[in-house]
């Protein structure tokens, strides 16, 4: 009985009234979603990387303990209640250490800030001390560390800092990443025998992430990995023209084409369905806004970069990296899903209702599948850029 009352109510409403109610619902739902998820929804899958006795280059932050030998010129050192501008500082010993920002390269460190709590030898200009020290040092420093246990973490980004050490070939690899719209903070560059998601390999691996180094073995996690010149993925793909398309995407298109062809021969029209002719366009605007918001927030997690605040060469690349994959996801996933659903409904004379249902289902599905297939999509679009690395 209630169902019949709802049908009667809809019959009595004008098309414009239904459209207005849908628009108001969309605005309220969009505002509520942003309030509930101010940082978006993280749907990306993390990859697990392991590398034992391989060459490691890292730029970011690090906490750890072990032997350390550190040298600095023209730095500020703070120990106890004393703050001193020193022309030369050196420390050698065993310590717990914390680096807000550093370049780490196979036991060598280059840093701007460091906190040390340990035992050893401390030289400040002409003063030489032996014992236990707790001090902070600010200023360009370099040295060697023998790590017992260390965690690589997100650090502070100092673009100018890298230029002080640009003579090293592998450090130039980090500088080259400025060509891509990713944050250079928390970047790993590995060379050697590694495994990604338990898949063993040998070559070069670049990714943003965090990790731990214990007894020469690195364990790290990352949302996006560049391996040997392409984005790492586990998708089975088929070749279509010059592109390699994941099977999942191909299955969606095959199903959509079959349903669409069937609907061409079996189709009805119901007068009741025309009441919903304005609903699908409004819902399209709503779901474009929701999915674009999720995509932008997800990009901040994956790339470490969101929509730029000013326009320059890198900000334009950032926009391309964010907008183009989203448009491809909509074209390759949302479109066939929406067509399949609306075609299926049109078989029963509910073409406009089918459009509304298709929009409501296709956009969320597209953004979810698209984020899962992001490496494959990026390989389709941006593989030539990776040749610059």
C-alpha positions in Angstrom: 0.0 0.0 0.0 2.8 2.4 0.9 4.5 1.6 -2.4 1.3 2.5 -4.3 1.0 5.8 -2.3 4.6 6.7 -3.4 3.8 5.9 -7.0 0.7 8.1 -6.8 2.6 10.9 -5.2 5.2 10.9 -7.9 2.5 10.9 -10.6 1.0 14.0 -9.0 4.4 15.9 -8.9 5.6 17.9 -11.8 8.9 17.2 -13.5 10.4 20.5 -12.2 9.4 19.6 -8.6 11.2 16.2 -8.8 14.3 18.0 -10.3 14.3 20.6 -7.6 14.1 18.0 -4.8 16.9 16.0 -6.5 19.1 19.1 -6.7 18.5 20.0 -3.0 19.2 16.5 -2.0 22.5 16.6 -4.0 23.7 19.8 -2.4 22.9 18.6 1.1 24.5 15.2 0.4 27.7 16.8 -1.0 28.1 19.2 1.9 27.5 16.3 4.4 30.1 14.1 2.6 32.8 16.8 2.7 32.0 17.4 6.4 32.2 13.7 7.2 35.4 13.1 5.1 37.5 16.3 5.0 40.5 14.3 4.0 38.7 12.1 1.5 38.5 8.3 1.5 41.7 6.4 1.0 41.0 3.5 -1.4 44.5 3.0 -2.7 46.4 -0.3 -2.0 49.8 -0.2 -0.5 52.6 -2.2 -2.0 55.2 -3.9 0.3 58.8 -3.6 -0.8 61.7 -5.5 0.7 65.4 -5.1 -0.2 68.4 -6.8 1.4 72.0 -5.6 1.1 71.0 -3.3 -1.9 72.0 0.3 -2.6 69.6 2.7 -0.9 69.1 6.3 -1.5 66.4 8.1 0.6 65.3 11.7 1.0 63.0 12.6 3.9 63.2 12.1 7.7 64.7 9.3 9.8 64.9 8.1 13.4 67.2 5.4 14.5 70.2 4.3 16.6 73.7 3.0 15.9 77.2 4.3 15.3 77.5 7.8 13.9 80.3 10.0 12.7 79.1 13.5 11.9 80.9 16.7 10.7 79.5 20.2 10.2 80.8 23.7 9.4 79.2 27.0 10.3 76.4 25.4 12.4 74.4 26.2 15.5 74.7 23.6 18.3 72.4 23.5 21.3 73.4 21.4 24.3 72.1 21.9 27.8 71.4 25.6 28.3 74.1 26.6 25.9 73.5 27.8 22.3 76.7 28.3 20.3 77.5 29.3 16.7 80.4 27.1 15.8 82.6 27.1 12.7 83.3 23.4 13.2 81.4 20.6 15.0 82.2 16.9 15.0 80.7 13.9 16.9 81.8 10.3 16.9 80.1 7.6 18.9 77.0 5.5 19.4 73.7 7.4 19.6 70.0 7.5 19.2 69.4 10.1 16.4 66.6 11.9 14.7 66.8 13.7 11.4 63.8 16.0 10.4 65.3 16.1 6.9 68.2 14.2 5.3 69.6 12.5 2.3 70.7 9.0 3.2 72.9 7.1 0.8 74.2 3.6 1.8 75.3 4.7 5.2 76.2 8.3 4.3 74.1 11.1 5.5 73.6 14.8 4.5 71.4 16.8 6.7 70.4 20.2 8.0 69.0 19.3 11.4 69.8 16.5 13.8 69.1 15.6 17.4 71.6 13.2 19.1 71.4 11.4 22.4 74.4 9.2 22.8 78.0 8.5 24.1 81.1 9.5 22.3 83.5 12.3 21.3 82.2 15.8 20.7 84.4 18.6 19.2 83.1 22.2 19.1 85.7 24.4 17.5 88.8 23.8 19.7 86.8 22.2 22.6 87.0 18.4 22.8 84.7 16.5 25.1 84.2 12.8 25.9 81.1 11.4 27.5 77.3 11.4 27.2 75.7 14.1 25.1 72.2 15.3 24.2 72.4 18.1 21.7 70.6 19.6 18.6 72.6 20.7 15.6 71.3 23.0 12.9 73.3 23.6 9.7 74.5 21.6 6.7 76.2 18.5 8.0 77.6 15.2 6.5 78.8 12.0 7.9 78.5 8.2 8.2 76.2 6.0 10.2 76.2 2.3 11.0 72.6 1.6 11.6 71.3 -1.0 14.1 67.7 0.0 13.7 66.2 2.9 11.8 62.8 4.1 10.6 62.5 6.1 7.4 59.7 8.6 7.8 58.1 11.6 6.2 60.4 14.6 6.7 60.7 18.3 5.9 61.2 19.2 2.3 64.2 21.4 1.5 64.6 21.7 -2.3 67.6 24.0 -2.0 69.2 21.5 0.4 69.7 19.0 -2.4 71.7 21.4 -4.6 74.5 21.4 -2.0 75.1 17.8 -2.8 74.2 17.7 -6.5 77.6 16.2 -7.5 76.5 12.7 -6.6 75.0 10.7 -9.5 72.4 8.9 -7.4 71.3 12.2 -5.7 70.8 13.6 -9.2 68.1 10.9 -9.6 66.2 12.5 -6.7 66.6 15.9 -8.4 65.3 14.5 -11.7 62.0 13.6 -9.9 61.2 17.3 -9.8 60.2 16.7 -13.4 57.2 14.7 -12.1 54.4 16.2 -10.0 55.2 14.3 -6.9 56.5 15.5 -3.6 60.2 14.6 -3.3 59.8 14.1 0.4 59.9 10.4 1.5 61.5 9.3 -1.8 63.4 6.0 -2.0 65.7 5.0 -4.8 66.8 1.3 -4.7 69.1 -0.7 -6.9 69.7 -4.4 -6.4 67.7 -7.5 -5.6 64.3 -6.5 -4.3 60.8 -7.9 -3.9 57.5 -6.1 -4.4 54.5 -7.8 -2.9 56.6 -10.9 -2.7 57.5 -10.7 -6.4 61.3 -10.9 -6.7 63.2 -8.7 -9.2 66.4 -7.0 -9.9 66.8 -3.5 -11.1 66.0 0.1 -10.1 63.0 1.0 -8.0 61.7 4.5 -7.1 58.8 5.2 -4.8 57.4 7.5 -2.1 56.9 5.8 1.2 58.1 5.0 4.7 60.0 2.0 6.0 62.4 0.3 8.5 66.0 -0.8 8.0 67.2 -3.5 10.3 70.5 -5.3 9.9 70.8 -4.3 6.3 67.3 -5.3 5.3 64.8 -2.7 4.2 61.1 -3.1 4.6 59.0 -0.3 3.2 55.5 0.5 2.0 54.3 2.7 -0.9 51.2 3.4 -2.9 52.9 3.9 -6.2 56.2 2.4 -7.4 58.3 3.1 -10.5 60.3 0.0 -11.5 62.6 -0.1 -14.4 60.9 2.8 -16.2 57.2 2.0 -15.7 54.7 2.0 -12.9 54.6 -1.3 -11.1 51.3 -3.3 -11.5 50.0 -6.8 -11.2 47.2 -6.5 -13.8 46.8 -9.0 -16.6 46.3 -7.0 -19.8 45.4 -7.3 -23.4 46.7 -5.2 -26.3 44.2 -2.9 -28.0 45.8 -0.9 -30.8 48.9 0.7 -29.2 47.4 0.4 -25.6 47.5 -2.4 -23.1 44.1 -2.5 -21.4 43.5 -4.4 -18.1 41.2 -7.4 -18.4 38.9 -5.9 -15.8 38.3 -2.9 -18.0 37.8 -5.1 -21.1 35.2 -7.2 -19.3 33.2 -4.1 -18.4 33.2 -2.9 -22.0 32.2 -6.4 -23.4 29.3 -6.6 -21.0 28.2 -3.1 -21.8 28.2 -3.7 -25.6 26.2 -6.9 -25.2 23.5 -5.3 -23.1 23.3 -2.3 -25.3 22.8 -4.4 -28.5 20.1 -6.5 -26.7 18.3 -3.3 -25.7 18.2 -2.1 -29.3 15.9 -5.0 -30.2 13.9 -5.2 -26.9 12.8 -1.8 -25.7 9.7 -0.4 -24.2 8.5 3.1 -23.2 6.4 3.9 -20.2 4.7 7.3 -19.6 5.6 7.1 -15.9 9.3 6.9 -16.7 9.3 10.4 -18.4 8.8 12.0 -14.9 12.5 11.2 -14.2 14.0 12.8 -17.4 15.7 15.6 -15.4 17.0 13.4 -12.6 20.1 11.9 -14.4 21.7 15.2 -15.4 21.5 16.5 -11.9 22.8 13.3 -10.4 25.7 13.4 -12.9 26.8 16.8 -11.6 26.5 15.6 -8.0 28.6 12.4 -8.6 31.2 14.3 -10.7 31.7 16.6 -7.8 31.9 13.8 -5.3 34.2 11.6 -7.3 36.5 14.5 -8.3 36.7 15.5 -4.6 37.7 11.9 -3.7 40.2 11.7 -6.6 41.9 15.0 -5.6 42.2 13.9 -2.0 43.5 10.5 -3.0 46.1 12.2 -5.3 47.5 14.0 -2.2 48.0 10.6 -0.5 49.5 8.9 -3.5 51.6 11.6 -5.1 52.0 13.9 -2.1 50.7 16.7 -4.2 47.2 18.2 -4.7 45.8 21.0 -6.7 48.5 23.7 -7.1 48.0 27.1 -5.7 50.0 28.9 -8.4 50.8 28.3 -12.0 54.3 27.2 -13.2 55.7 24.3 -15.2 55.5 21.8 -12.4 52.0 22.9 -11.3 50.8 22.4 -14.9 52.3 18.9 -14.8 50.5 18.3 -11.5 47.2 19.3 -12.9 47.8 16.9 -15.8 48.7 14.1 -13.5 45.5 14.7 -11.5 42.9 15.6 -14.2 43.9 13.3 -17.1 43.7 10.0 -15.2 40.3 11.0 -13.7 39.0 11.8 -17.2 40.3 8.5 -18.5 38.6 6.7 -15.6 35.3 8.3 -16.4 35.6 7.6 -20.1 36.8 4.0 -19.8 34.9 2.8 -16.8 32.0 5.1 -15.9 30.7 5.4 -19.4 30.3 1.7 -20.3 28.8 0.9 -16.8 26.3 3.7 -17.1 25.3 2.6 -20.6 24.9 -1.0 -19.6 22.6 -0.1 -16.7 20.5 2.4 -18.6 20.2 -0.1 -21.5 19.1 -2.9 -19.2 16.4 -0.7 -17.7 15.2 0.5 -21.1 14.3 -3.2 -21.9 11.6 -2.8 -19.3 10.5 0.7 -20.4 12.4 2.5 -17.6 15.0 4.3 -19.7 15.1 7.6 -17.7 15.1 5.7 -14.3 17.8 3.5 -15.7 19.9 6.6 -16.5 19.5 7.9 -12.9 20.4 4.5 -11.5 23.3 4.1 -13.9 24.8 7.5 -12.9 24.4 6.7 -9.2 26.2 3.4 -9.6 28.7 4.0 -12.4 30.6 7.0 -10.9 31.3 5.4 -7.5 32.3 2.2 -9.2 34.5 4.0 -11.7 36.5 5.9 -9.0 36.9 2.7 -6.9 38.1 0.6 -9.8 40.1 3.4 -11.2 42.1 3.9 -8.0 42.8 0.2 -8.0 43.9 0.3 -11.6 45.8 3.6 -11.2 49.3 2.2 -12.1 47.9 0.6 -15.3 46.2 3.8 -16.2 49.3 5.9 -15.6 51.3 3.5 -17.7 48.8 4.0 -20.6 49.3 7.8 -20.3 52.6 8.8 -18.8 55.1 6.0 -19.6 57.1 8.4 -22.0 57.6 10.7 -19.0 59.3 8.0 -17.1 62.0 7.7 -19.7 63.3 11.0 -18.4 64.3 9.4 -15.1 
